[in-house]
């Protein structure tokens, strides 16, 4: 008998066709009894009560690298294996991080608006023509995992200096900084690519933003909780930093209007992993985790407490 797999998010018919030979697909979001596996995203609220409501659940597969909404301890208590697809979309997310940084420091959105409005470079072209570029910048990457390392390597090719902060020191040539504040004091740009949880909530606060300085920029492709948005709004308004590029926000899918209204913010709607190549790769990684689990083999991407 094929295991019953609940697909809790729309992943398309192509993905379902890959599953069908080995699994019975369940699409009823309220299904509980008889569900052997669930495919979902890490932001879902899977707490102790949720695991208790799923009496037959054996494996929970997160589509993507995040799992901040999953109570890993409760999963373990109930004998549920949690997996993710870490690394499958790393290149795609890294690409967007670089795009956001370029758009922010080179005033791409401002220039686009002026050109479309028939104003060419505007009444004062100096900000567009004399913006400081990437070459020679000191860029700090927070989180040097699969995504962060790709970001660092991409930006190093732009002739920037790279430093990083991570929970542990990595075997790389880039200089390591013990804290985010130390990294910000050295850098003039921060790119957030760490795994976000309650231990690093609002790690980018007013003190960190001030340390970046008036030509500084911050890019976030991690999670919105990493930045104190009150502090960021104040810093963008008063010139504490020059700009920001955000793909993630604290209140998704309804980011703060007072943040989105700022002219020195570049915003995208959490599309970091959103390319066809990444979606296919993440889907294949989910299936690889399922296949390994139900054949009694170690899963490729286990999540543990």
Secondary structure by P-SEA (a helix, b strand, c coil): cbbbbbbcccccaaaaaaacccccccccccccccccbbbbcccccccaaaaaacccccbbbbccccccccaaaaaaaabbbbbcccccaaaaaaaaaaaaaaaaaaaaaaaaaaaaaccccccccccccccccccccbbbbccccaaaaaaaaaaaaabbbbbbcccccccccccccccaaaaaaaccbbbbbccccccccccccaaaaaaacccbbbbbcccccccaaaaaaaaaaacccccccccccccccccccccccccccccccccccccaaaaaaaaaaaaaaaaaaaacccccccccc
